[in-house]
Amino acid sequence: MWSSACLEAHENVRLLKLLPVFDTGSFIALLYLPYSLRVGYLSAQEALMTIDRTYPIFTVRWLVVHGLAVPAVFFLGSILAMQFIQR
């Protein structure tokens, strides 16, 4: 029928399916699984945790940089233009 190694692997797979995604005890439970199942479980969790994030276009940093840079460039341009004014 079933060998003990095959039954043990089947139990490990069933345990692997029962492990929740975000559980502090799952790390301890992973220590009792064979290496191949641990690697598969951890890579699956890594894939679940990689979520595409969309960041806002106008962040506080963007507003500060452009709020300082745009007037600075404008004033530098006006000072440069004043150099060419003739009486």
N, CA, C and O atoms as a CHARMM CRD file, in Angstrom:
* protein
*
  348
    1    1 MET  N      0.83800  -1.18500   0.00000 PROA 1      0.00000
    2    1 MET  CA     0.00000   0.00000   0.00000 PROA 1      0.00000
    3    1 MET  C      0.88300   1.24900   0.00000 PROA 1      0.00000
    4    1 MET  O      1.67800   1.45600  -0.91700 PROA 1      0.00000
    5    2 TRP  N      0.73800   2.06900   1.02600 PROA 2      0.00000
    6    2 TRP  CA     1.49500   3.31400   1.11500 PROA 2      0.00000
    7    2 TRP  C      2.70800   3.11200   2.00400 PROA 2      0.00000
    8    2 TRP  O      2.59900   2.53400   3.08600 PROA 2      0.00000
    9    3 SER  N      3.85500   3.58200   1.55800 PROA 3      0.00000
   10    3 SER  CA     5.04100   3.50300   2.39900 PROA 3      0.00000
   11    3 SER  C      4.97900   4.61000   3.44500 PROA 3      0.00000
   12    3 SER  O      4.22700   5.57400   3.29900 PROA 3      0.00000
   13    4 SER  N      5.76900   4.46100   4.48900 PROA 4      0.00000
   14    4 SER  CA     5.73900   5.46200   5.56500 PROA 4      0.00000
   15    4 SER  C      6.26200   6.80700   5.06600 PROA 4      0.00000
   16    4 SER  O      5.77400   7.85100   5.50000 PROA 4      0.00000
   17    5 ALA  N      7.24700   6.80400   4.16200 PROA 5      0.00000
   18    5 ALA  CA     7.77300   8.06200   3.62600 PROA 5      0.00000
   19    5 ALA  C      6.71400   8.77200   2.79300 PROA 5      0.00000
   20    5 ALA  O      6.60500   9.99800   2.82500 PROA 5      0.00000
   21    6 CYS  N      5.93800   7.99400   2.04800 PROA 6      0.00000
   22    6 CYS  CA     4.89700   8.59000   1.22100 PROA 6      0.00000
   23    6 CYS  C      3.79100   9.17500   2.09500 PROA 6      0.00000
   24    6 CYS  O      3.28400  10.26000   1.81000 PROA 6      0.00000
   25    7 LEU  N      3.41800   8.46400   3.15300 PROA 7      0.00000
   26    7 LEU  CA     2.40200   8.98000   4.07400 PROA 7      0.00000
   27    7 LEU  C      2.89800  10.23300   4.78000 PROA 7      0.00000
   28    7 LEU  O      2.14300  11.18400   4.98100 PROA 7      0.00000
   29    8 GLU  N      4.18100  10.22600   5.15700 PROA 8      0.00000
   30    8 GLU  CA     4.74700  11.39900   5.82600 PROA 8      0.00000
   31    8 GLU  C      4.75700  12.60500   4.88700 PROA 8      0.00000
   32    8 GLU  O      4.46200  13.72300   5.30800 PROA 8      0.00000
   33    9 ALA  N      5.09200  12.38200   3.62900 PROA 9      0.00000
   34    9 ALA  CA     5.08800  13.47900   2.66200 PROA 9      0.00000
   35    9 ALA  C      3.67000  13.99900   2.45300 PROA 9      0.00000
   36    9 ALA  O      3.45700  15.20300   2.30800 PROA 9      0.00000
   37   10 HSD  N      2.69000  13.07300   2.43700 PROA 10     0.00000
   38   10 HSD  CA     1.29700  13.49600   2.27300 PROA 10     0.00000
   39   10 HSD  C      0.84500  14.33600   3.46800 PROA 10     0.00000
   40   10 HSD  O      0.14100  15.33100   3.29900 PROA 10     0.00000
   41   11 GLU  N      1.24900  13.93500   4.67200 PROA 11     0.00000
   42   11 GLU  CA     0.91000  14.72200   5.86200 PROA 11     0.00000
   43   11 GLU  C      1.58000  16.09400   5.80900 PROA 11     0.00000
   44   11 GLU  O      0.97900  17.09700   6.19600 PROA 11     0.00000
   45   12 ASN  N      2.82200  16.13700   5.33100 PROA 12     0.00000
   46   12 ASN  CA     3.52500  17.41800   5.23100 PROA 12     0.00000
   47   12 ASN  C      2.83700  18.34800   4.24200 PROA 12     0.00000
   48   12 ASN  O      2.73300  19.55000   4.48500 PROA 12     0.00000
   49   13 VAL  N      2.36700  17.79700   3.13100 PROA 13     0.00000
   50   13 VAL  CA     1.66800  18.62200   2.15100 PROA 13     0.00000
   51   13 VAL  C      0.37500  19.14900   2.74900 PROA 13     0.00000
   52   13 VAL  O      0.01700  20.30900   2.54400 PROA 13     0.00000
   53   14 ARG  N     -0.33100  18.29300   3.49400 PROA 14     0.00000
   54   14 ARG  CA    -1.56200  18.74200   4.12700 PROA 14     0.00000
   55   14 ARG  C     -1.26400  19.82100   5.16700 PROA 14     0.00000
   56   14 ARG  O     -2.01300  20.79100   5.28000 PROA 14     0.00000
   57   15 LEU  N     -0.18300  19.66300   5.92400 PROA 15     0.00000
   58   15 LEU  CA     0.21400  20.68300   6.89500 PROA 15     0.00000
   59   15 LEU  C      0.59200  21.97300   6.18200 PROA 15     0.00000
   60   15 LEU  O      0.29000  23.06700   6.65800 PROA 15     0.00000
   61   16 LEU  N      1.25400  21.83700   5.03900 PROA 16     0.00000
   62   16 LEU  CA     1.64700  23.01800   4.26900 PROA 16     0.00000
   63   16 LEU  C      0.42500  23.81400   3.82000 PROA 16     0.00000
   64   16 LEU  O      0.45200  25.04500   3.81000 PROA 16     0.00000
   65   17 LYS  N     -0.64300  23.11500   3.44900 PROA 17     0.00000
   66   17 LYS  CA    -1.85800  23.80500   3.02000 PROA 17     0.00000
   67   17 LYS  C     -2.55800  24.48300   4.18800 PROA 17     0.00000
   68   17 LYS  O     -3.27800  25.46200   3.98900 PROA 17     0.00000
   69   18 LEU  N     -2.36300  23.98500   5.39100 PROA 18     0.00000
   70   18 LEU  CA    -3.04700  24.54800   6.55100 PROA 18     0.00000
   71   18 LEU  C     -2.33900  25.75900   7.12900 PROA 18     0.00000
   72   18 LEU  O     -2.92300  26.50400   7.91500 PROA 18     0.00000
   73   19 LEU  N     -1.08100  25.96200   6.74600 PROA 19     0.00000
   74   19 LEU  CA    -0.35200  27.09200   7.31600 PROA 19     0.00000
   75   19 LEU  C     -0.96000  28.39900   6.84300 PROA 19     0.00000
   76   19 LEU  O     -1.12000  28.59900   5.63900 PROA 19     0.00000
   77   20 PRO  N     -1.29900  29.28300   7.75000 PROA 20     0.00000
   78   20 PRO  CA    -1.86200  30.56900   7.32500 PROA 20     0.00000
   79   20 PRO  C     -0.79300  31.45600   6.71000 PROA 20     0.00000
   80   20 PRO  O      0.40300  31.20200   6.85800 PROA 20     0.00000
   81   21 VAL  N     -1.23100  32.48700   6.02600 PROA 21     0.00000
   82   21 VAL  CA    -0.30200  33.35900   5.31600 PROA 21     0.00000
   83   21 VAL  C      0.52200  34.19000   6.29000 PROA 21     0.00000
   84   21 VAL  O      1.74900  34.21500   6.19100 PROA 21     0.00000
   85   22 PHE  N     -0.12600  34.86400   7.22100 PROA 22     0.00000
   86   22 PHE  CA     0.58200  35.72400   8.16000 PROA 22     0.00000
   87   22 PHE  C      0.41000  35.16800   9.56500 PROA 22     0.00000
   88   22 PHE  O     -0.50200  35.56900  10.28900 PROA 22     0.00000
   89   23 ASP  N      1.26800  34.26300   9.94600 PROA 23     0.00000
   90   23 ASP  CA     1.17200  33.66300  11.27100 PROA 23     0.00000
   91   23 ASP  C      2.57000  33.58500  11.85100 PROA 23     0.00000
   92   23 ASP  O      3.50700  33.15500  11.17900 PROA 23     0.00000
   93   24 THR  N      2.70800  33.99800  13.09200 PROA 24     0.00000
   94   24 THR  CA     4.03200  33.95400  13.71100 PROA 24     0.00000
   95   24 THR  C      4.46900  32.52800  13.96900 PROA 24     0.00000
   96   24 THR  O      5.66700  32.24500  13.99700 PROA 24     0.00000
   97   25 GLY  N      3.53100  31.63200  14.15700 PROA 25     0.00000
   98   25 GLY  CA     3.88100  30.24300  14.40300 PROA 25     0.00000
   99   25 GLY  C      4.21100  29.47600  13.15000 PROA 25     0.00000
  100   25 GLY  O      4.68400  28.34200  13.22900 PROA 25     0.00000
  101   26 SER  N      3.97600  30.06400  11.99000 PROA 26     0.00000
  102   26 SER  CA     4.22700  29.32500  10.75700 PROA 26     0.00000
  103   26 SER  C      5.71300  29.07800  10.54500 PROA 26     0.00000
  104   26 SER  O      6.09100  28.08600   9.92200 PROA 26     0.00000
  105   27 PHE  N      6.56500  29.97400  11.05800 PROA 27     0.00000
  106   27 PHE  CA     8.00400  29.75900  10.90800 PROA 27     0.00000
  107   27 PHE  C      8.43400  28.51100  11.66200 PROA 27     0.00000
  108   27 PHE  O      9.23000  27.71700  11.16000 PROA 27     0.00000
  109   28 ILE  N      7.90700  28.34200  12.87000 PROA 28     0.00000
  110   28 ILE  CA     8.25100  27.15200  13.65700 PROA 28     0.00000
  111   28 ILE  C      7.71100  25.90800  12.96800 PROA 28     0.00000
  112   28 ILE  O      8.38300  24.87700  12.93200 PROA 28     0.00000
  113   29 ALA  N      6.50200  25.99700  12.41900 PROA 29     0.00000
  114   29 ALA  CA     5.93200  24.85200  11.72000 PROA 29     0.00000
  115   29 ALA  C      6.73200  24.52800  10.46300 PROA 29     0.00000
  116   29 ALA  O      6.84100  23.36200  10.08300 PROA 29     0.00000
  117   30 LEU  N      7.28900  25.54100   9.82000 PROA 30     0.00000
  118   30 LEU  CA     8.08300  25.30000   8.61300 PROA 30     0.00000
  119   30 LEU  C      9.35600  24.52600   8.90900 PROA 30     0.00000
  120   30 LEU  O      9.87900  23.83600   8.03300 PROA 30     0.00000
  121   31 LEU  N      9.86200  24.63100  10.13500 PROA 31     0.00000
  122   31 LEU  CA    11.08700  23.91900  10.47500 PROA 31     0.00000
  123   31 LEU  C     10.89700  22.41100  10.42800 PROA 31     0.00000
  124   31 LEU  O     11.86400  21.67300  10.23900 PROA 31     0.00000
  125   32 TYR  N      9.66400  21.94300  10.59600 PROA 32     0.00000
  126   32 TYR  CA     9.40400  20.51400  10.61000 PROA 32     0.00000
  127   32 TYR  C      9.09600  19.95500   9.22700 PROA 32     0.00000
  128   32 TYR  O      8.93600  18.74400   9.07000 PROA 32     0.00000
  129   33 LEU  N      9.01200  20.81900   8.22900 PROA 33     0.00000
  130   33 LEU  CA     8.75100  20.35900   6.87200 PROA 33     0.00000
  131   33 LEU  C     10.05800  20.03900   6.15800 PROA 33     0.00000
  132   33 LEU  O     11.10200  20.58600   6.51000 PROA 33     0.00000
  133   34 PRO  N     10.01300  19.16200   5.16100 PROA 34     0.00000
  134   34 PRO  CA    11.21000  18.91500   4.35500 PROA 34     0.00000
  135   34 PRO  C     11.63600  20.18400   3.62000 PROA 34     0.00000
  136   34 PRO  O     10.83400  21.09200   3.40500 PROA 34     0.00000
  137   35 TYR  N     12.90500  20.22700   3.24300 PROA 35     0.00000
  138   35 TYR  CA    13.46900  21.43500   2.63600 PROA 35     0.00000
  139   35 TYR  C     12.72700  21.83500   1.36500 PROA 35     0.00000
  140   35 TYR  O     12.46400  23.01900   1.15400 PROA 35     0.00000
  141   36 SER  N     12.38900  20.87500   0.52000 PROA 36     0.00000
  142   36 SER  CA    11.73400  21.20200  -0.75200 PROA 36     0.00000
  143   36 SER  C     10.37900  21.85500  -0.52100 PROA 36     0.00000
  144   36 SER  O     10.00400  22.77200  -1.25200 PROA 36     0.00000
  145   37 LEU  N      9.64400  21.39900   0.48100 PROA 37     0.00000
  146   37 LEU  CA     8.34500  22.00600   0.76800 PROA 37     0.00000
  147   37 LEU  C      8.51100  23.38100   1.39300 PROA 37     0.00000
  148   37 LEU  O      7.71400  24.28400   1.13800 PROA 37     0.00000
  149   38 ARG  N      9.55700  23.54400   2.22300 PROA 38     0.00000
  150   38 ARG  CA     9.79200  24.86100   2.83300 PROA 38     0.00000
  151   38 ARG  C     10.09100  25.89800   1.76800 PROA 38     0.00000
  152   38 ARG  O      9.56000  27.00800   1.80700 PROA 38     0.00000
  153   39 VAL  N     10.94200  25.53700   0.81400 PROA 39     0.00000
  154   39 VAL  CA    11.31500  26.48000  -0.23500 PROA 39     0.00000
  155   39 VAL  C     10.09300  26.84100  -1.06600 PROA 39     0.00000
  156   39 VAL  O      9.89900  28.00500  -1.41600 PROA 39     0.00000
  157   40 GLY  N      9.26700  25.84900  -1.38200 PROA 40     0.00000
  158   40 GLY  CA     8.05500  26.11500  -2.14600 PROA 40     0.00000
  159   40 GLY  C      7.09400  27.00900  -1.39800 PROA 40     0.00000
  160   40 GLY  O      6.48700  27.90400  -1.98700 PROA 40     0.00000
  161   41 TYR  N      6.94800  26.77500  -0.09700 PROA 41     0.00000
  162   41 TYR  CA     6.03100  27.58600   0.70700 PROA 41     0.00000
  163   41 TYR  C      6.52900  29.01600   0.81500 PROA 41     0.00000
  164   41 TYR  O      5.75200  29.96000   0.67300 PROA 41     0.00000
  165   42 LEU  N      7.82500  29.18100   1.06600 PROA 42     0.00000
  166   42 LEU  CA     8.36200  30.53100   1.23200 PROA 42     0.00000
  167   42 LEU  C      8.32300  31.31200  -0.07500 PROA 42     0.00000
  168   42 LEU  O      8.05100  32.51200  -0.06900 PROA 42     0.00000
  169   43 SER  N      8.59000  30.64600  -1.19700 PROA 43     0.00000
  170   43 SER  CA     8.52900  31.37100  -2.46600 PROA 43     0.00000
  171   43 SER  C      7.08700  31.72600  -2.81300 PROA 43     0.00000
  172   43 SER  O      6.83900  32.76500  -3.42600 PROA 43     0.00000
  173   44 ALA  N      6.13800  30.88100  -2.43200 PROA 44     0.00000
  174   44 ALA  CA     4.73100  31.20600  -2.66800 PROA 44     0.00000
  175   44 ALA  C      4.31600  32.39400  -1.81000 PROA 44     0.00000
  176   44 ALA  O      3.56000  33.25300  -2.26300 PROA 44     0.00000
  177   45 GLN  N      4.80700  32.44800  -0.57200 PROA 45     0.00000
  178   45 GLN  CA     4.47800  33.57400   0.29700 PROA 45     0.00000
  179   45 GLN  C      5.11800  34.85100  -0.22100 PROA 45     0.00000
  180   45 GLN  O      4.52100  35.92500  -0.14500 PROA 45     0.00000
  181   46 GLU  N      6.34000  34.73600  -0.75100 PROA 46     0.00000
  182   46 GLU  CA     7.00600  35.90100  -1.33200 PROA 46     0.00000
  183   46 GLU  C      6.20700  36.43100  -2.51700 PROA 46     0.00000
  184   46 GLU  O      6.07000  37.64200  -2.68800 PROA 46     0.00000
  185   47 ALA  N      5.68500  35.52900  -3.32800 PROA 47     0.00000
  186   47 ALA  CA     4.89500  35.94200  -4.47900 PROA 47     0.00000
  187   47 ALA  C      3.60400  36.61800  -4.03300 PROA 47     0.00000
  188   47 ALA  O      3.14500  37.56500  -4.67200 PROA 47     0.00000
  189   48 LEU  N      3.01500  36.13600  -2.93700 PROA 48     0.00000
  190   48 LEU  CA     1.79100  36.75600  -2.43700 PROA 48     0.00000
  191   48 LEU  C      2.06000  38.13700  -1.85700 PROA 48     0.00000
  192   48 LEU  O      1.20700  39.02200  -1.93200 PROA 48     0.00000
  193   49 MET  N      3.24300  38.32200  -1.28100 PROA 49     0.00000
  194   49 MET  CA     3.53900  39.58000  -0.61300 PROA 49     0.00000
  195   49 MET  C      4.00300  40.67000  -1.57300 PROA 49     0.00000
  196   49 MET  O      4.01500  41.84500  -1.20500 PROA 49     0.00000
  197   50 THR  N      4.37700  40.31200  -2.77500 PROA 50     0.00000
  198   50 THR  CA     4.79400  41.34200  -3.72700 PROA 50     0.00000
  199   50 THR  C      3.55500  41.90600  -4.39400 PROA 50     0.00000
  200   50 THR  O      2.99200  41.29400  -5.30100 PROA 50     0.00000
  201   51 ILE  N      3.14100  43.05800  -3.94700 PROA 51     0.00000
  202   51 ILE  CA     1.94600  43.71800  -4.45300 PROA 51     0.00000
  203   51 ILE  C      2.39500  44.94800  -5.22200 PROA 51     0.00000
  204   51 ILE  O      3.24500  45.70600  -4.75400 PROA 51     0.00000
  205   52 ASP  N      1.82900  45.14300  -6.39000 PROA 52     0.00000
  206   52 ASP  CA     2.15100  46.34200  -7.15700 PROA 52     0.00000
  207   52 ASP  C      1.54100  47.54600  -6.46800 PROA 52     0.00000
  208   52 ASP  O      0.33200  47.60800  -6.24700 PROA 52     0.00000
  209   53 ARG  N      2.38000  48.48700  -6.13600 PROA 53     0.00000
  210   53 ARG  CA     1.90800  49.69300  -5.46500 PROA 53     0.00000
  211   53 ARG  C      1.91900  50.84400  -6.45400 PROA 53     0.00000
  212   53 ARG  O      2.87000  51.00300  -7.21900 PROA 53     0.00000
  213   54 THR  N      0.88300  51.63100  -6.44100 PROA 54     0.00000
  214   54 THR  CA     0.84500  52.83700  -7.25200 PROA 54     0.00000
  215   54 THR  C      0.99500  54.02100  -6.32400 PROA 54     0.00000
  216   54 THR  O      0.18300  54.22900  -5.42300 PROA 54     0.00000
  217   55 TYR  N      2.02500  54.78000  -6.54900 PROA 55     0.00000
  218   55 TYR  CA     2.30900  55.92200  -5.70200 PROA 55     0.00000
  219   55 TYR  C      1.69100  57.18000  -6.30200 PROA 55     0.00000
  220   55 TYR  O      1.55800  57.28500  -7.52100 PROA 55     0.00000
  221   56 PRO  N      1.31200  58.13400  -5.45200 PROA 56     0.00000
  222   56 PRO  CA     0.74700  59.37800  -5.98200 PROA 56     0.00000
  223   56 PRO  C      1.80200  60.16300  -6.75100 PROA 56     0.00000
  224   56 PRO  O      2.99200  60.08600  -6.44600 PROA 56     0.00000
  225   57 ILE  N      1.35700  60.91400  -7.74400 PROA 57     0.00000
  226   57 ILE  CA     2.28500  61.68500  -8.56900 PROA 57     0.00000
  227   57 ILE  C      2.83400  62.86300  -7.77600 PROA 57     0.00000
  228   57 ILE  O      4.03900  63.11700  -7.78600 PROA 57     0.00000
  229   58 PHE  N      1.96200  63.57000  -7.10000 PROA 58     0.00000
  230   58 PHE  CA     2.37000  64.76300  -6.35900 PROA 58     0.00000
  231   58 PHE  C      2.55200  64.40600  -4.88700 PROA 58     0.00000
  232   58 PHE  O      1.59500  64.40000  -4.11300 PROA 58     0.00000
  233   59 THR  N      3.78300  64.11400  -4.51800 PROA 59     0.00000
  234   59 THR  CA     4.08700  63.84400  -3.11800 PROA 59     0.00000
  235   59 THR  C      4.55300  65.13700  -2.46100 PROA 59     0.00000
  236   59 THR  O      4.75000  66.15000  -3.13300 PROA 59     0.00000
  237   60 VAL  N      4.72600  65.09300  -1.15300 PROA 60     0.00000
  238   60 VAL  CA     5.20900  66.27400  -0.42800 PROA 60     0.00000
  239   60 VAL  C      6.60200  66.64400  -0.92500 PROA 60     0.00000
  240   60 VAL  O      6.91100  67.82300  -1.09200 PROA 60     0.00000
  241   61 ARG  N      7.43600  65.64600  -1.15900 PROA 61     0.00000
  242   61 ARG  CA     8.78700  65.92700  -1.65200 PROA 61     0.00000
  243   61 ARG  C      8.73500  66.60300  -3.01500 PROA 61     0.00000
  244   61 ARG  O      9.47100  67.55800  -3.26300 PROA 61     0.00000
  245   62 TRP  N      7.86400  66.11100  -3.90800 PROA 62     0.00000
  246   62 TRP  CA     7.73200  66.70800  -5.23600 PROA 62     0.00000
  247   62 TRP  C      7.29100  68.15800  -5.12100 PROA 62     0.00000
  248   62 TRP  O      7.82200  69.02800  -5.81200 PROA 62     0.00000
  249   63 LEU  N      6.32200  68.42200  -4.25200 PROA 63     0.00000
  250   63 LEU  CA     5.82800  69.78800  -4.08900 PROA 63     0.00000
  251   63 LEU  C      6.90600  70.71300  -3.53000 PROA 63     0.00000
  252   63 LEU  O      7.01800  71.86000  -3.96400 PROA 63     0.00000
  253   64 VAL  N      7.70300  70.22800  -2.56900 PROA 64     0.00000
  254   64 VAL  CA     8.76700  71.05800  -1.98900 PROA 64     0.00000
  255   64 VAL  C      9.83400  71.36300  -3.02800 PROA 64     0.00000
  256   64 VAL  O     10.24300  72.51400  -3.17900 PROA 64     0.00000
  257   65 VAL  N     10.28400  70.34600  -3.74100 PROA 65     0.00000
  258   65 VAL  CA    11.34400  70.54200  -4.73800 PROA 65     0.00000
  259   65 VAL  C     10.88700  71.50400  -5.82300 PROA 65     0.00000
  260   65 VAL  O     11.62300  72.42400  -6.18000 PROA 65     0.00000
  261   66 HSD  N      9.69700  71.31000  -6.34700 PROA 66     0.00000
  262   66 HSD  CA     9.22300  72.18000  -7.42000 PROA 66     0.00000
  263   66 HSD  C      8.82400  73.55400  -6.90100 PROA 66     0.00000
  264   66 HSD  O      8.94600  74.55100  -7.61300 PROA 66     0.00000
  265   67 GLY  N      8.34800  73.60600  -5.66600 PROA 67     0.00000
  266   67 GLY  CA     8.02700  74.90700  -5.08200 PROA 67     0.00000
  267   67 GLY  C      9.25100  75.77800  -4.88500 PROA 67     0.00000
  268   67 GLY  O      9.14300  77.00400  -4.89500 PROA 67     0.00000
  269   68 LEU  N     10.41400  75.16700  -4.70600 PROA 68     0.00000
  270   68 LEU  CA    11.66000  75.93100  -4.57800 PROA 68     0.00000
  271   68 LEU  C     12.36500  76.10500  -5.92200 PROA 68     0.00000
  272   68 LEU  O     12.95000  77.15600  -6.18200 PROA 68     0.00000
  273   69 ALA  N     12.31300  75.09500  -6.76300 PROA 69     0.00000
  274   69 ALA  CA    13.07300  75.13300  -8.01600 PROA 69     0.00000
  275   69 ALA  C     12.44700  76.06300  -9.05100 PROA 69     0.00000
  276   69 ALA  O     13.16700  76.79300  -9.73200 PROA 69     0.00000
  277   70 VAL  N     11.14000  76.05000  -9.18000 PROA 70     0.00000
  278   70 VAL  CA    10.49400  76.87100 -10.21600 PROA 70     0.00000
  279   70 VAL  C     10.72400  78.36200  -9.97300 PROA 70     0.00000
  280   70 VAL  O     11.12800  79.05400 -10.90800 PROA 70     0.00000
  281   71 PRO  N     10.48900  78.89800  -8.76600 PROA 71     0.00000
  282   71 PRO  CA    10.78800  80.32400  -8.55900 PROA 71     0.00000
  283   71 PRO  C     12.27900  80.64300  -8.68000 PROA 71     0.00000
  284   71 PRO  O     12.65000  81.71500  -9.15800 PROA 71     0.00000
  285   72 ALA  N     13.13800  79.70300  -8.24200 PROA 72     0.00000
  286   72 ALA  CA    14.57900  79.95400  -8.33800 PROA 72     0.00000
  287   72 ALA  C     14.99900  80.09500  -9.79800 PROA 72     0.00000
  288   72 ALA  O     15.75700  81.00400 -10.13900 PROA 72     0.00000
  289   73 VAL  N     14.52000  79.21500 -10.65200 PROA 73     0.00000
  290   73 VAL  CA    14.85700  79.29300 -12.07400 PROA 73     0.00000
  291   73 VAL  C     14.26600  80.55800 -12.68700 PROA 73     0.00000
  292   73 VAL  O     14.90500  81.19400 -13.52600 PROA 73     0.00000
  293   74 PHE  N     13.05400  80.92900 -12.27900 PROA 74     0.00000
  294   74 PHE  CA    12.43000  82.15100 -12.79400 PROA 74     0.00000
  295   74 PHE  C     13.26200  83.38000 -12.42500 PROA 74     0.00000
  296   74 PHE  O     13.51300  84.23600 -13.27300 PROA 74     0.00000
  297   75 PHE  N     13.68800  83.47100 -11.16500 PROA 75     0.00000
  298   75 PHE  CA    14.46500  84.63600 -10.73900 PROA 75     0.00000
  299   75 PHE  C     15.85200  84.65300 -11.36200 PROA 75     0.00000
  300   75 PHE  O     16.35900  85.72100 -11.70300 PROA 75     0.00000
  301   76 LEU  N     16.47400  83.49400 -11.51700 PROA 76     0.00000
  302   76 LEU  CA    17.76800  83.45400 -12.20100 PROA 76     0.00000
  303   76 LEU  C     17.61800  83.90500 -13.65400 PROA 76     0.00000
  304   76 LEU  O     18.47600  84.61500 -14.17900 PROA 76     0.00000
  305   77 GLY  N     16.53600  83.49400 -14.29400 PROA 77     0.00000
  306   77 GLY  CA    16.28600  83.93400 -15.66700 PROA 77     0.00000
  307   77 GLY  C     16.03100  85.42200 -15.75300 PROA 77     0.00000
  308   77 GLY  O     16.47600  86.07400 -16.69800 PROA 77     0.00000
  309   78 SER  N     15.31500  85.97200 -14.77500 PROA 78     0.00000
  310   78 SER  CA    15.04700  87.41700 -14.81100 PROA 78     0.00000
  311   78 SER  C     16.31600  88.21600 -14.53600 PROA 78     0.00000
  312   78 SER  O     16.51400  89.27600 -15.13000 PROA 78     0.00000
  313   79 ILE  N     17.17600  87.72800 -13.64700 PROA 79     0.00000
  314   79 ILE  CA    18.45700  88.40700 -13.39600 PROA 79     0.00000
  315   79 ILE  C     19.32600  88.35400 -14.64800 PROA 79     0.00000
  316   79 ILE  O     19.97400  89.34000 -14.99900 PROA 79     0.00000
  317   80 LEU  N     19.34100  87.22200 -15.31200 PROA 80     0.00000
  318   80 LEU  CA    20.10400  87.08700 -16.54900 PROA 80     0.00000
  319   80 LEU  C     19.56000  88.02900 -17.62500 PROA 80     0.00000
  320   80 LEU  O     20.32600  88.64400 -18.36600 PROA 80     0.00000
  321   81 ALA  N     18.24200  88.13500 -17.70300 PROA 81     0.00000
  322   81 ALA  CA    17.64300  89.01800 -18.71000 PROA 81     0.00000
  323   81 ALA  C     17.96200  90.47500 -18.42500 PROA 81     0.00000
  324   81 ALA  O     18.11600  91.26400 -19.35700 PROA 81     0.00000
  325   82 MET  N     18.06600  90.84900 -17.14500 PROA 82     0.00000
  326   82 MET  CA    18.37600  92.23800 -16.78800 PROA 82     0.00000
  327   82 MET  C     19.78100  92.63900 -17.23400 PROA 82     0.00000
  328   82 MET  O     20.06600  93.82600 -17.39500 PROA 82     0.00000
  329   83 GLN  N     20.65200  91.66200 -17.43200 PROA 83     0.00000
  330   83 GLN  CA    22.00900  91.97300 -17.85400 PROA 83     0.00000
  331   83 GLN  C     22.03500  92.56100 -19.26700 PROA 83     0.00000
  332   83 GLN  O     22.96400  93.28000 -19.63500 PROA 83     0.00000
  333   84 PHE  N     21.02300  92.25300 -20.03500 PROA 84     0.00000
  334   84 PHE  CA    21.00400  92.68700 -21.43100 PROA 84     0.00000
  335   84 PHE  C     20.12600  93.91800 -21.66100 PROA 84     0.00000
  336   84 PHE  O     19.94700  94.33100 -22.80700 PROA 84     0.00000
  337   85 ILE  N     19.58400  94.50600 -20.61600 PROA 85     0.00000
  338   85 ILE  CA    18.78700  95.72900 -20.76600 PROA 85     0.00000
  339   85 ILE  C     19.74400  96.88700 -21.03200 PROA 85     0.00000
  340   85 ILE  O     20.71300  97.08400 -20.29800 PROA 85     0.00000
  341   86 GLN  N     19.46500  97.64800 -22.08300 PROA 86     0.00000
  342   86 GLN  CA    20.31800  98.79500 -22.41400 PROA 86     0.00000
  343   86 GLN  C     19.50800 100.07800 -22.28300 PROA 86     0.00000
  344   86 GLN  O     18.30600 100.09400 -22.54900 PROA 86     0.00000
  345   87 ARG  N     20.16900 101.14600 -21.87400 PROA 87     0.00000
  346   87 ARG  CA    19.49400 102.43800 -21.76200 PROA 87     0.00000
  347   87 ARG  C     19.55300 103.17400 -23.05600 PROA 87     0.00000
  348   87 ARG  O     19.03700 104.28600 -23.15800 PROA 87     0.00000
